[in-house]
């Protein structure tokens, strides 16, 4: 018996996605200093959106244009060491 391989639904495939450019960008919360990375995707159509800090709820980034941001992730920060000189 041969295994059945299903093909994606026609609406799931977007030929424009094959030509999109993705870049990884870094952002810092202006309020608390938490660092984030997000993937920026160049698009054919216009989009807008914003991202708020998970720590203090301040707006980290707002965008509008032929790009979108996704896969936001907080970056680990080294804990400050108090009372020790470098």
Beta strands, then each sheet from edge to edge (+ up, - down):
strand 1: 22-28
strand 2: 35-52
strand 3: 59-74
sheet 1: 1+ 2- 3+
end
